[in-house]
Amino acid sequence: MLVVRDLNTYYGSSHILRGVHAGIPAATSVGLLGRNGMGKTTLIRSMMGYVRPASGEVQVDGRTVTGWPPEKMARLGIGYVPEGRGIFPNLSVRENLVMSERAGIDGRRAWTFDRVMATFPRLAERLSHGGQQLSGGEQQMLSIGRALMTNPRLLILDEATEGLAPLIVTEIWRVIGEIRATGIATLIVDRDYRKVLAHTDLAVVMEKGQIVRHGASADLLAQPQALEELLGV
């Protein structure tokens, strides 16, 4: 569904992505792994149009969309939960959700306000609270719920559980499992690579702006020594 070919991205004179090739098949969950500073977020931002690659190509359904702005990428059915959550602090929980509500590109509305409330009952108790009044875990739930309200066919989660309390982390992974079961494709970044591999079909590992390993998540999980060398602190 989404493919990048020979992607090179710079920040100023710093060459961050170095000829990256990767793809996300429809209805497939993909883990994006790597230590901090290896280019994972830059890859996502290059896919989503927040950063324009210096060269290479981004395609969705075989159509070249390199450098399209984020709002046009969203209209292709791509939901994005950014690192830092990106919720609107001056809007209430209800307003954050309702403002993003729309049908998917196929016209379906599988994810409604009521379904998001059922998925995140904690948010249902805080509908009138402003975004800035929520805990970090609640903000992450809101960010995921807001993305689901767009009825995406691909959901990208950058640092899915960063900085969250253990109970909230468990809840987020439960929800990620539910999303995966609905057939929505996902791209997941998280520091707990074991959890990522347990909740994905495929995975790629980045090192110094390049893909250095890829394959079935179960196969990578069965190679603990190699993973520790690539991902261990």
C-alpha positions in Angstrom: 0.0 0.0 0.0 2.8 2.4 1.0 6.3 2.1 -0.5 9.4 4.2 -0.2 12.3 3.7 -2.7 15.8 4.9 -2.4 14.8 7.7 0.0 17.5 10.3 1.0 16.6 13.0 3.5 18.8 15.7 5.0 18.4 18.1 7.9 20.6 21.0 6.7 23.9 19.3 5.8 23.2 16.2 7.9 22.4 13.2 5.7 19.8 11.3 7.8 18.1 8.8 5.5 20.5 7.0 3.2 18.8 5.2 0.4 15.9 3.7 2.4 13.7 1.1 0.7 10.7 -0.1 2.7 7.0 -0.9 2.3 3.8 -1.4 4.3 1.4 -4.0 2.7 -2.4 -3.5 3.1 -3.9 -4.9 6.4 -0.4 -5.7 7.7 1.3 -4.5 10.9 4.9 -3.4 10.6 7.4 -2.6 13.3 10.0 0.1 12.8 12.9 -0.6 15.1 16.2 1.1 15.9 18.1 2.9 18.6 17.4 6.6 19.1 18.8 8.8 16.4 18.8 6.2 13.7 16.3 7.9 11.5 12.9 6.3 12.4 11.0 9.5 12.9 12.7 11.1 9.9 11.5 8.2 7.8 7.9 8.7 9.0 8.1 12.5 8.5 9.4 11.9 5.0 6.6 9.6 4.3 4.0 12.0 5.7 5.2 15.1 3.9 6.5 17.0 7.0 10.0 16.7 5.5 10.7 16.7 1.8 13.2 14.1 0.8 16.2 15.2 -1.3 15.7 12.2 -3.6 13.8 9.0 -3.8 10.1 8.2 -4.0 7.1 7.7 -1.8 4.2 5.8 -3.4 0.7 5.0 -2.1 -1.2 2.4 -4.1 1.3 2.8 -6.9 0.8 6.6 -7.1 3.8 8.8 -6.5 3.1 11.2 -3.6 6.6 12.3 -2.7 6.5 15.6 -0.9 2.7 15.8 -0.7 1.7 17.9 2.4 0.4 16.0 5.4 -3.2 17.0 4.9 -3.2 15.4 1.4 -1.6 12.2 2.9 -4.3 12.1 5.5 -6.9 12.2 2.7 -5.3 9.0 1.3 -6.4 7.2 4.5 -3.3 7.5 6.6 -3.7 8.3 10.3 -0.8 9.6 12.3 -0.1 9.5 16.0 3.1 11.6 16.3 5.7 11.5 19.0 4.6 14.1 21.5 0.9 13.3 20.7 0.0 16.6 19.0 -3.4 17.1 20.5 -5.1 20.5 20.7 -4.6 21.7 24.3 -7.3 24.4 24.1 -10.0 22.0 22.8 -11.9 19.6 25.0 -11.6 15.8 24.6 -14.9 15.8 22.7 -13.8 18.6 20.4 -10.5 17.0 19.7 -12.3 13.8 18.6 -15.3 15.3 16.7 -13.2 17.8 14.7 -11.4 14.8 13.0 -14.5 12.6 12.4 -14.9 11.6 8.8 -15.6 8.6 6.6 -12.7 6.5 5.3 -11.7 6.8 1.6 -14.0 3.8 0.9 -16.9 5.7 2.6 -17.1 3.4 5.6 -17.4 4.8 9.2 -16.3 1.8 11.2 -14.8 4.0 13.9 -17.4 6.3 15.3 -17.4 8.5 18.4 -19.2 5.8 20.3 -16.8 3.1 19.3 -13.8 5.3 20.4 -15.6 5.8 23.7 -16.0 2.1 24.1 -12.4 1.5 23.3 -11.1 4.2 25.7 -13.6 4.4 28.6 -11.2 6.6 30.5 -11.8 9.3 27.8 -15.5 9.0 28.2 -15.1 10.2 31.8 -13.2 13.3 30.6 -15.1 14.6 27.6 -15.3 18.2 28.9 -11.7 18.3 30.0 -9.3 20.4 28.0 -6.4 18.6 26.3 -3.9 20.2 28.6 -5.8 18.8 31.6 -5.2 15.2 30.7 -2.4 12.9 31.9 0.2 11.7 29.4 -1.5 8.4 29.0 -4.9 10.0 28.5 -3.4 12.3 25.9 -2.0 9.3 24.0 -5.4 7.6 24.1 -6.9 10.8 22.7 -4.3 11.0 20.0 -5.0 7.5 18.9 -8.7 8.0 19.2 -8.5 11.1 17.1 -6.6 9.3 14.4 -9.1 6.4 14.4 -12.0 8.9 13.9 -10.6 9.5 10.4 -11.3 5.8 9.7 -7.8 5.2 8.3 -6.6 2.2 6.4 -3.0 2.8 7.7 -2.3 4.0 11.2 1.3 5.2 12.1 2.2 5.3 15.8 5.5 7.0 16.6 6.7 6.1 20.1 3.5 4.5 21.0 4.1 4.2 24.8 6.9 6.6 25.5 6.9 7.9 29.0 3.7 6.3 30.1 2.9 4.5 33.3 3.0 0.6 33.2 -0.8 0.2 33.5 -1.3 2.7 30.7 1.3 1.0 28.6 -0.6 -2.3 28.9 -3.8 -0.5 27.9 -2.2 1.0 24.8 -0.9 -2.4 23.6 -4.3 -3.9 24.2 -5.8 -1.2 21.9 -3.1 -1.7 19.3 -4.0 -5.4 19.3 -7.6 -4.5 18.7 -6.8 -2.1 15.9 -4.6 -4.8 14.2 -7.5 -7.3 14.4 -9.8 -5.0 12.5 -7.5 -5.1 9.4 -6.1 -1.6 9.6 -2.5 -1.6 8.6 -0.1 -0.2 11.2 3.4 1.1 11.4 4.6 1.0 15.0 7.6 2.6 16.6 8.3 1.9 20.3 11.4 1.4 22.5 10.1 -2.0 23.7 11.1 -3.9 20.6 9.9 -7.2 22.1 6.4 -5.8 22.4 6.6 -4.3 18.9 7.6 -7.7 17.5 4.9 -9.4 19.4 2.2 -7.1 17.9 3.4 -7.0 14.3 3.6 -9.2 11.2 6.8 -7.7 9.8 9.6 -5.6 11.1 12.5 -3.5 9.8 15.5 -2.4 11.8 17.3 0.9 11.1 20.8 1.8 11.8 22.5 5.1 10.8 19.7 6.0 8.4 19.6 2.7 6.6 17.5 -0.5 6.8 19.9 -3.2 8.1 17.5 -6.0 8.8 14.0 -6.9 7.8 11.7 -9.9 7.9 8.9 -11.6 9.7 8.5 -10.3 13.3 8.4 -13.8 14.7 11.7 -14.7 12.9 13.4 -11.5 14.3 12.1 -12.2 17.8 13.7 -15.7 17.6 17.1 -14.0 17.1 17.7 -12.3 20.6 21.4 -12.0 20.3 21.2 -10.2 16.9 18.5 -7.9 18.2 20.4 -7.1 21.4 23.4 -6.1 19.3 21.2 -3.8 17.1 18.8 -2.5 19.6 20.1 -3.0 23.1 21.1 -0.1 25.3 
